[in-house]
Amino acid sequence: MTAGFPTKANWSAGDLLTASAMDDLAGTVNLLNPTAKGGVISASAANTASLLSVGSDGQILSADSTATTGLRWSAILAALQLTSAKETLNVAAIAATGTVNVDVVTSAYWYYTTNASANWTFNFRGNATTTLSSLLPVGASISVVFLNTNGATAYYPTVFQIDGTAVTPKWSGGTAPSAGNASAIDAYTFSIIKTASTPTYTVLAGGAVKFA
């Protein structure tokens, strides 16, 4: 076998694969036994193996043509670039009334297109069989947007729940809405932050913002 990274091009008829044959030219990388925990075997050139040492906790591996191995460890935020975002919107020809279950497994963005028929209760949950608490670890949050359509008579939410248990949102500007906007679409936003496993939440809310 020709010295170098063991590729098909380096093999001849009758060659045997041995541990020594798995070493690179410098003998510093043993492909059967990398020298450090978390090391990644790469190549610095054709037929030239190279060991990339493990990065720091939380980093991810990304391509970098200027690096020796063509790879580098990067902080997650530095490595990700968002060029375009698309979010699933749940549009439903439903009138807000009674208890409105906002199932975040379906979507975190809801639009009721039929005129509301009464003031309602918001209940934020995973879905009918899954609690929001089971989906949201302590220290995590989810943002929800709800668009409500009002006709000539305006209605608005008066009670707020998570998994059927009452919560008291903290409202932008310090005051909860006391009315909706007639003949308009009202937008409500909620940032639900899980602060303890009991479970306990902080809910930051905004609305009703009128669109007409």
PAKEFI-97433 format. One record per residue (C-alpha): x, y, z; residue in one letter. Coordinates in steps of 0.1 Angstrom, whole numbers, plus 2048, in hexadecimal, padded with zeros to 3 digits. Example, Ala and Ser with C-alpha at 12.3 -4.5 7.8 and 13.67 -1.06 7.14 Angstrom:
// PAKEFI-97433
ATOM; east; north; up; residu
ATOM; 87B; 7D3; 84E; A;
ATOM; 889; 7F5; 847; S;
//
This chain:
// PAKEFI-97433
ATOM; east; north; up; residu
ATOM; 800; 800; 800; M;
ATOM; 80D; 823; 7F7; T;
ATOM; 813; 839; 816; A;
ATOM; 7F8; 853; 81E; G;
ATOM; 7D3; 854; 826; F;
ATOM; 7C4; 831; 81E; P;
ATOM; 7B0; 837; 7FF; T;
ATOM; 7A8; 820; 7E2; K;
ATOM; 7C3; 831; 7CD; A;
ATOM; 7DE; 827; 7E6; N;
ATOM; 7D6; 802; 7E4; W;
ATOM; 7E5; 7E7; 7CF; S;
ATOM; 7DB; 7C3; 7CA; A;
ATOM; 7E5; 7AE; 7E7; G;
ATOM; 7E9; 7CB; 800; D;
ATOM; 7DF; 7C3; 824; L;
ATOM; 7CF; 7DC; 83C; L;
ATOM; 7E4; 7E0; 85B; T;
ATOM; 7E4; 7F9; 878; A;
ATOM; 804; 809; 86B; S;
ATOM; 7F6; 80D; 849; A;
ATOM; 7DA; 822; 858; M;
ATOM; 7F2; 83C; 864; D;
ATOM; 7F6; 85C; 850; D;
ATOM; 818; 867; 841; L;
ATOM; 823; 879; 861; A;
ATOM; 818; 85C; 877; G;
ATOM; 805; 874; 88D; T;
ATOM; 7E2; 868; 887; V;
ATOM; 7D9; 844; 88C; N;
ATOM; 7B7; 83F; 87B; L;
ATOM; 7AF; 821; 891; L;
ATOM; 7B6; 833; 8B1; N;
ATOM; 7B2; 859; 8B1; P;
ATOM; 7C9; 869; 8CB; T;
ATOM; 7AF; 87E; 8DF; A;
ATOM; 78B; 87D; 8E9; K;
ATOM; 774; 88E; 8D1; G;
ATOM; 78E; 891; 8B6; G;
ATOM; 782; 891; 892; V;
ATOM; 795; 881; 876; I;
ATOM; 797; 897; 857; S;
ATOM; 7B1; 89E; 83C; A;
ATOM; 7C8; 8BB; 836; S;
ATOM; 7CD; 8B1; 812; A;
ATOM; 7C7; 894; 7FA; A;
ATOM; 7D2; 874; 80A; N;
ATOM; 7DE; 887; 829; T;
ATOM; 7CB; 87F; 849; A;
ATOM; 7C9; 899; 865; S;
ATOM; 7B9; 899; 887; L;
ATOM; 7A3; 8B6; 891; L;
ATOM; 7A2; 8B9; 8B7; S;
ATOM; 781; 8BC; 8C9; V;
ATOM; 772; 8DF; 8CC; G;
ATOM; 763; 8EF; 8EB; S;
ATOM; 742; 8E5; 8FA; D;
ATOM; 725; 8F2; 8E6; G;
ATOM; 738; 8F8; 8C6; Q;
ATOM; 72F; 8E8; 8A4; I;
ATOM; 744; 8DC; 888; L;
ATOM; 743; 8F1; 868; S;
ATOM; 756; 8F3; 847; A;
ATOM; 773; 90C; 844; D;
ATOM; 789; 90A; 825; S;
ATOM; 7A3; 91F; 836; T;
ATOM; 7A8; 906; 852; A;
ATOM; 7C3; 8EB; 850; T;
ATOM; 7A9; 8CF; 850; T;
ATOM; 78E; 8E2; 83E; G;
ATOM; 779; 8E1; 85E; L;
ATOM; 777; 8F6; 87D; R;
ATOM; 764; 8F8; 89D; W;
ATOM; 74C; 916; 8A0; S;
ATOM; 734; 925; 8B8; A;
ATOM; 711; 91D; 8AE; I;
ATOM; 706; 941; 8A8; L;
ATOM; 725; 949; 894; A;
ATOM; 720; 92A; 87E; A;
ATOM; 6FB; 92F; 876; L;
ATOM; 6EE; 948; 85C; Q;
ATOM; 6C9; 94D; 858; L;
ATOM; 6C1; 958; 835; T;
ATOM; 69C; 952; 834; S;
ATOM; 683; 946; 84E; A;
ATOM; 661; 936; 847; K;
ATOM; 649; 930; 863; E;
ATOM; 62A; 91A; 863; T;
ATOM; 60A; 92E; 868; L;
ATOM; 5EA; 91C; 873; N;
ATOM; 5CD; 92E; 861; V;
ATOM; 5AB; 922; 86D; A;
ATOM; 588; 92E; 864; A;
ATOM; 57E; 92D; 889; I;
ATOM; 56F; 947; 8A0; A;
ATOM; 580; 94E; 8C1; A;
ATOM; 569; 945; 8DE; T;
ATOM; 56A; 92F; 8FD; G;
ATOM; 58C; 920; 901; T;
ATOM; 5A4; 924; 8E4; V;
ATOM; 5BF; 909; 8E6; N;
ATOM; 5DF; 915; 8D6; V;
ATOM; 5F2; 8F5; 8CD; D;
ATOM; 616; 8FD; 8C8; V;
ATOM; 61D; 8DB; 8B9; V;
ATOM; 608; 8E6; 89C; T;
ATOM; 615; 90A; 89A; S;
ATOM; 620; 927; 8AF; A;
ATOM; 60E; 93F; 897; Y;
ATOM; 5E8; 93E; 896; W;
ATOM; 5CF; 952; 881; Y;
ATOM; 5A9; 94E; 888; Y;
ATOM; 598; 95D; 869; T;
ATOM; 573; 95B; 875; T;
ATOM; 566; 978; 88B; N;
ATOM; 569; 971; 8B0; A;
ATOM; 548; 96A; 8C1; S;
ATOM; 551; 96F; 8E6; A;
ATOM; 56E; 977; 8FD; N;
ATOM; 584; 958; 900; W;
ATOM; 59D; 945; 915; T;
ATOM; 5C0; 93E; 906; F;
ATOM; 5CE; 91C; 90F; N;
ATOM; 5F1; 916; 903; F;
ATOM; 5FB; 8F1; 900; R;
ATOM; 60F; 8D9; 8EB; G;
ATOM; 5EF; 8C9; 8DE; N;
ATOM; 5D2; 8B5; 8EB; A;
ATOM; 5E8; 899; 8F8; T;
ATOM; 609; 8AC; 8FE; T;
ATOM; 60F; 8C7; 918; T;
ATOM; 623; 8E6; 910; L;
ATOM; 637; 8DF; 930; S;
ATOM; 643; 8BE; 922; S;
ATOM; 650; 8D0; 903; L;
ATOM; 661; 8ED; 915; L;
ATOM; 67E; 8E7; 92C; P;
ATOM; 687; 900; 948; V;
ATOM; 699; 91E; 939; G;
ATOM; 688; 91B; 917; A;
ATOM; 66D; 930; 907; S;
ATOM; 655; 930; 8EB; I;
ATOM; 645; 94D; 8D9; S;
ATOM; 621; 94B; 8CD; V;
ATOM; 60E; 963; 8B6; V;
ATOM; 5E8; 962; 8B4; F;
ATOM; 5D4; 977; 89B; L;
ATOM; 5AF; 97B; 8A3; N;
ATOM; 595; 989; 88B; T;
ATOM; 57A; 9A0; 899; N;
ATOM; 55A; 9AB; 889; G;
ATOM; 544; 9C9; 893; A;
ATOM; 545; 9BC; 8B7; T;
ATOM; 568; 9B8; 8C4; A;
ATOM; 573; 99D; 8DC; Y;
ATOM; 594; 995; 8EE; Y;
ATOM; 5A4; 97B; 904; P;
ATOM; 59D; 97D; 929; T;
ATOM; 5AC; 95E; 938; V;
ATOM; 5CE; 94E; 931; F;
ATOM; 5D9; 92B; 938; Q;
ATOM; 5F7; 913; 932; I;
ATOM; 5ED; 8EE; 931; D;
ATOM; 5CC; 8F8; 941; G;
ATOM; 5DB; 90B; 95E; T;
ATOM; 5D5; 930; 962; A;
ATOM; 5F3; 948; 95C; V;
ATOM; 5F4; 96E; 95F; T;
ATOM; 608; 97D; 942; P;
ATOM; 61D; 99C; 946; K;
ATOM; 610; 9B4; 92B; W;
ATOM; 624; 9CD; 916; S;
ATOM; 61D; 9EF; 924; G;
ATOM; 612; 9E0; 945; G;
ATOM; 5EC; 9DC; 93E; T;
ATOM; 5D9; 9BE; 931; A;
ATOM; 5C1; 9C5; 914; P;
ATOM; 59E; 9CE; 91E; S;
ATOM; 58E; 9CE; 8FB; A;
ATOM; 594; 9C2; 8D8; G;
ATOM; 593; 9D7; 8B8; N;
ATOM; 573; 9D6; 8A3; A;
ATOM; 575; 9CD; 87E; S;
ATOM; 59A; 9C5; 881; A;
ATOM; 5B3; 9A9; 886; I;
ATOM; 5C2; 9AB; 8A9; D;
ATOM; 5E5; 99D; 8AE; A;
ATOM; 5F0; 98E; 8CF; Y;
ATOM; 614; 982; 8D7; T;
ATOM; 61F; 96D; 8F4; F;
ATOM; 642; 963; 8FF; S;
ATOM; 63F; 945; 916; I;
ATOM; 65E; 940; 92C; I;
ATOM; 660; 921; 942; K;
ATOM; 672; 92B; 962; T;
ATOM; 66E; 90C; 978; A;
ATOM; 664; 8E8; 974; S;
ATOM; 646; 8EA; 98B; T;
ATOM; 63D; 8F7; 970; P;
ATOM; 63F; 91D; 973; T;
ATOM; 63F; 936; 956; Y;
ATOM; 644; 95A; 94F; T;
ATOM; 62E; 965; 932; V;
ATOM; 635; 986; 921; L;
ATOM; 617; 992; 90C; A;
ATOM; 60F; 9AD; 8F3; G;
ATOM; 5EF; 9B8; 8E2; G;
ATOM; 5D5; 9BD; 8D7; A;
ATOM; 5E7; 9CD; 8B9; V;
ATOM; 5CD; 9D9; 89F; K;
ATOM; 5D0; 9D1; 87A; F;
ATOM; 5B5; 9E0; 865; A;
//
